Amino acid sequence: MPFTIAIIGRPNVGKSTLFNRLVGQKLALVDDEPGVTRDRREGNARLGDLEFTVIDTAGLDEGAKGSLTARMQEQTETAIGLADALMFVIDARAGLTPNDRAFADFARRANKPVVLVANKSEGKHGEVGAMESYALGLGDPIQISAEHGEGLSDLYDALAALMPEPVEEGEEFDDDDIIVSDEELAQRPIRVAIVGRPNAGKSTLINHLLGEERLLTSAEAGTTRDSISVEINWQGREFRVFDTAGLRRRSRIEAKLEKLSVADALRAVRFAEVVVMMMDAQNRFEEQDLRIADLIEREGRAIVLAVNKWDLMERKGNLISALRTDVDHWLPQVKGAPVVAVSGLMGEGIDRLMTAIEEAYAVWNKRVPTATLNRWFEQAVDANPPPAVSGRRLKLNYITQAKARPPSFILFCSRADAVPQSYLRYLTNSMREAFDLPGTPIRITLREKANPFAHKRKRPS
């Protein structure tokens, strides 16, 4: 396992800024408001030639037992247990606080190597605060500015002293010697984003999949802020699942922090291959649900609809079939998308959900042979020819698949700008039925076939 370092400290000392600096990406949300980070987040860090795993944690703070603050601290304690070493971060400009002193004792009791980091050390005020930190008894402070990238060479020296000696490398070989089979490629983790309105039960569902309280949950909407990724092995198949902040209507988003959380959730959707849209069983197909589904379709991601809190519904024989009818009515752009009734709290429907994700992923990657595609195309055009526009007939020549992920096709025709959208919808729906492409976005791009006689000049009359 790679060497693991947990970044700990009280709220708002710059832990997430340092995490982002070490991983080389803005993965963790950063804001002036204390307590932005709630769940622990892992990343692959690099500092010079040092490579290690770094864990960003919630700020150490005291809270009543069972409260959200107390459970945030439990997440931090778990990260400390997983780590090989700790980076204890203080705010050099603010100087030492009673919480710093109390949590320094906490870090010492962990019985692990501790690197004392005095962040925000730029300027005269930072110098004074860094000198105060000697009183913590954790050794010499490393003065840095995570925001500006200052002092990282000193941090490198401190971490290099803790890292284990590199293992001697065996015989060298070229990457070209590695042969990856189709079966191995098929076993790559499927990237899945769980999205939905606030308090739809996204984190609860992921916790049940993991079998542990990995993500914080609360009856309060908006508990999740960062998009946290976790690795899940389900019946031998690897998944990388992203928990995201709840998506509300833009007009209701006022706080800067919530805007950052929503932007992070949208990035997770763009990074994912399959997106699970969660709805509350008792308040399904609200306007925001429809907007989220439309966003997923526009981004071209495979979609699975999960109707959560199904254990609260009164059981009726035709309830599932009615749900299927509602999906096709409200979401015609992803007609046939898989819909699964689940209960993240009770664990109902989890097997069906994971199976639906795998099937949606397979459809999203599907390719249709050109010969088969054009046989269908001829039949579809013969059954329903395109309408004439301005008294001129539209000529549709042939179609080919340009790529998968999602299935995308190029239709060659005589007048691309004149083909009505209604006719493209007809072709899309016909294609779904003919090639078993339920729910996945389908892209049809029109391209005019070159006129071989266009370069010839007309003969004079």
N, C-alpha and C positions, 0 to 999 in steps of 0.2 A: 504493500500500500504506500502511496506517496506521503511524504512528511506533511502533517496537518497543523496549521496554526489558527487559533481562534482569536479574533479581535474583540476585546472586552473593554468595558469602561462605563461610566455613567452616561445618561442621555446627552446628545448634542455636543460631543467632544470631537466629532469628525470621523467616527469609525467607518461609516459607509463611504465617505469621500476617500479614505485610505484604501478601503476594499476595492473601489472602482479604479483607483490608481494602480493597484497591484495586478488586477486582472486585465487591465488595459481596455476596459469597456465601461460604459455607464449602465451597469446592471442594477445596482441598488439605487432606490430613490433618495435624493438628498434635498433637504429643505431646512430653513432656519428653525422651524417648529421642532421642539424636542419630541422624541418618541416616535419618529417616523417609521423606523424599522421595528417590526413586531415579530415576524418569524425569522428563524435563522436561514441564511442563504450561503451556499457553497459556490466556489469558483476556482478555476485553475489559474494560479498566480505565477508571475515570472518577474524576477528582479535580477537584472544582469544574467548570469548563467545559472542562477538558482531557480528551480521549479518546485512548486509545492501547492498544496491545497489550502485555501484560506476560507475561513467561515466568518461571515458578518453576523453580529448578534444584536439583540435588542439591548438598549441601555439598562445597566443594572440599576434597579430602583426598588424601593420597598412598597409592598402593597398587601392588602388584606388577603387572607387565604381564600383561594377560589376566584379572586378577582382577575380581570384581564391582565393587570400589571403583574400579579403574582405568577400567572401562567406564562407571561412573557419571560420572566426571570427563570422559570423552569426550562424554557427553551434554551436560554443562555447556559444554564448549568449542564444541559445535555451536550451542548457544543463543547464546553470545557472538558467534559468526560471523553469526547471523541478526539480531542486535540492532543498532539505531542508537545506543543508549546503554546504559550499565551503571549499576545501583545496587549499590554495594559496601557490604554490611551487616556491621557489627561489633556485638558485645555490649558495651554501655557498662558494664554492671555487672561483667563479668569483666575488662575492660581489654584491652589489646593482648596478643596471644599471638604466638609465632614464626610460626605458620601465617598469622595475619593479615598479618604483614609480608611473608612469602613470596608470598602470593597478591595482595597489593597490587602487587607487581612484575609479577605475571602480568596483572593488570588494566591496568596501564600499557602493557604490550607489545601489548595488543589494539588500541591506537591508536584508541580511541573515547572520547567524552565519558564521564566517570565522576562520579557523584554519591555522595559518601561519606555513609552513613546510620549514625548511632550509635543503634541500637535499644535498648530497655529503659532509656531515659535518665531515667525517673521517679525521684525521690529523690536524696539526696546522693551515693550511690555511683555513680549514672549520670553525674552531672556530672563526677566525677573521670575516669572512663573516656573520656568524650567529649573532654576536654582532651588526654588521651594520644594520641588518634587524629590530632592534627595532625602527629605524627611520621611518618605514612605518606606525607606529601607529596601527598595527593590533594585538597587544598583544605580549605575550612571544613566541618566535620561538621554535618549536619542532625540535630539531636537530636529523636528521636521516641519514642513508645511505640505500636507497632503494635497491641498488645493493647487499649490503652485509648483509642486514637485521638488521642493528644496530638502536637502538633508538625506536623500535616499541612499547616497553612498555610505553614510554612517549606519543607516538601517541595514544595508547589505552586509556590512562587516559584522554587525551583531547577529544577524540571522545565519550567516555562513558559519559562525562558531557553534551554532546549535545543530546544524544539519548533519546527518550521518555521512560518512565517507562514501563517495560514489562507488558502486560495484564495478569491478573491471569488466569491460565489454568483451564479448566473445568475438568470433570471426566476423569480419565485416562482410556485408552483402548489399547489393543494390536493391532499390525499391522495385526495379523491373523484374527481379527474381520472384516477387510475391505475386501469386496468382489467386485472385478472388473469384470464387465460383458464384453462379447465379443464386445458389441456395444460401451462401453466406451473405450476399447482398440482401436477400429477402429477410434475413434475420436482424437487419439493422433496427435499432429502436424506432418505433413509430412515435413521432412528435404529436402530442395531443394537447390542445388548449381547452380548458373548461371555462366557459363564459356564461354570462347571464346577468339578470338584474341583481341588485344588492339583496342579500339574505335569501338567495334561492337554494342554498345548501351546497355550494361548490366545495368548500373546504371539508365539510363533513363527509362528503362522498369520497374525497381523496384519502382522508384519514382511514376510512373503512377499507379502501383498497390496500393501504399500507399495513393495516392492522395495528396502528399506533397513533397517538395524538401528535402527529408530526406538525400539523398546521393549526394555528389558533382558530377557534370557533367561538361565536357568541351570538346571543339573540339580537344584539345590536347590529344594525346594518352598517356595512363599511368596515368590518374588522380587518379584512385583507386589504393591504395597500400595494405591496410589491407583487410582481408576478414571480412566484416561487416555483422552481422546477424540481421534481422528484423522480427517481428511477423506480419503476415498478416491473416486477416479473410476474406475469399472469399466465399460468399453465404453460410455462416454457417460452413465452413470447415476451420480448422486452419492449417496454413503453417508457417514454419520457413525457411526463404529464406536468402541465403548467397550470397552477392555480392562479386566478386573476381577480382583480378588484371588480366589484359589481359595476355594471354600466348603466348609468341613468341618462335621462334626456339632457342634452347639452344646456338647455335653458335652466335646468335645476342645479347645474354644477357651478358653484360659486367659489369655493375655497381653492387656492392655488394647489394645495396638496392633492385634492381630489382630481384636479386636472392632470397632475403628474401621474397619478395612479391609473386613470383612464388611458392616458397615452401609453403607459407601460402595458396595459391589457391589450391595446390595439397592436402593439409590437408583437406580443405573444401570438395573436391571431395570424399575423403575417408570417411568423416563423414556423407555425404549426403546419402539419399535413392534414390532420383531422381535427375538427373543432366540434366539441360537444356543447350544444346550447341547452342550458338548464332552464326549465320553467317551473314555477310553483304550480302544483296540480290544482290548487284551489283558485288561482288567479292566472290562468294560462292564456296565451295569445293576446296579451295586452299590447298596446301600441309599441312599447319599447322592445318587446320580444320580436315583433315583426321587423323593426329597424335593425336589430342585431342579426337576425337571419339574413336580411338583405345585405348587410355588411359582409357576412361570411361568404355569400354567393359572389359578391363583387370582387372579393379577394381571391376567389377561385379555389377555396378550400373544401375538402370533403366535409359533410355536415351530418351529425347524428343528433337527434332531438331526445333529450332526457327529461321526462316529466317527473319531478321529484316530489317527495312527501306524499307518495301514493298511499302510504299506510293510513293517512288521515281521510281518505276518500271512502264514501259509502260504496261497497262493492256491488256492482250490477253486471249482469251477464254480457250486455252489449257495450260496456263502457270502453273497452279497448278498441273495438271496431269503430265506435263513434269518434274516438281520438284520432284514428287513422284518417277518417273522412275529414275531420277538422283541419288536420295538417295539410292535406291536399287543397282544401278550400282557401286557407289563409296564406299558404306558402306555395303558390303555383310555380314560382321560379325554381324550386327544388322539389318538384313533384316526385313522390315516391321515396322521399328521404326516410331513413329508418327512424322509428319512434319507439322509445322504450320507457315503460313505467317503472320507476325505481323508488327506493327509499334509502337515502344515504345513511340515515340514522339506524335503521333496522337491517340494512344489508340486502333488501329485496331487489331482485332484478339485476344484480351486479354482473352475473354470468352473461345474461342476455345483452347487457350494455357493452361489455368487452368484446363479445362476438360481433355485435353490430359495428364497433369501431374497426375491427379487422376486415369485415366485409366492405365497409365504406372505403377503407384504404385500398383494397384490391380493385374496386370499381374505379376509384380515382386514378389508378395506375394503368387502366385497361387500354389496350390498343386493338384496333380493328383492321384486318388486312384490307388493302386497297381494292382488290377484286370484289370481296364480299361487300365492302362499303358501296361500291358503284352499282352492284346489282340491286341493293336496297334503294339506292338513289333513283335509279331508273323507274323502279316500281312506285316509289313515293311521288315522283313527278308525274307519271302517267295517271296515277289515281287522283291527283289534285294538281293540275298544271298551274304555274304562276299566272297571276292576272296580267292582262295587257295594261300598259301605262301610257297615257296620251296616244292611244291608238296603235302603239307599237308593241310587239310581242317581246317578252323577255326570254332570252335563251340561256338556259343553265347547262353548262357543258359537262363538268365532272367534279368530283369531290375527293379529297385526300386528307388523311390525318397528319397534322404537322407535329404534334407531340401529345404526350399524356400529362397528367398532374397539373390541371385537370385535362380531360380529353378535349383537344382543340383541333378544329378542322378548317381547311381552306376550300371554299367553293368558288370555282372558276365560272364566270358568267359574262354576258355581253354588256350589261349596264348595271354596275354594282350599286350606284346611287339610287337606282329606281326600284330595287327589290324591297317590298314592304316588310316591316317588322313582323306583321302578322303571319307572313309566309315563313319567315325564319323560325317563329315559334312553332308553326306546324311541323317543320322539318326537325326541330329539336325534340318535340314530343314523340314524333314517329321514331326518331333514332333511339330514344330512351326505351321504347317498347321492343324495337327490333333487336337491339344489342344488349339488353338488360343493363341499363345504366341508371338505376333509380337514384334520385336525390343529388347526384354529383353535378356540379356546374358543368355546362357544355358550352364551348366557345365555337362559333362559326364566323370566320372572317371571309368577306367577299373580295374577290380579286378579278379584275377584268382580264380576259384572255387577249393577248396581243393580236392585233389585226395584221395578218401577213401582207396585205395589200396597201397598208396605210402609207408606206413610203413612196408608192407609185403615183405619179402625177396624172391627173385626168387628161385624156386625149382632147385636143381642141375640136370643137364641133364644126 
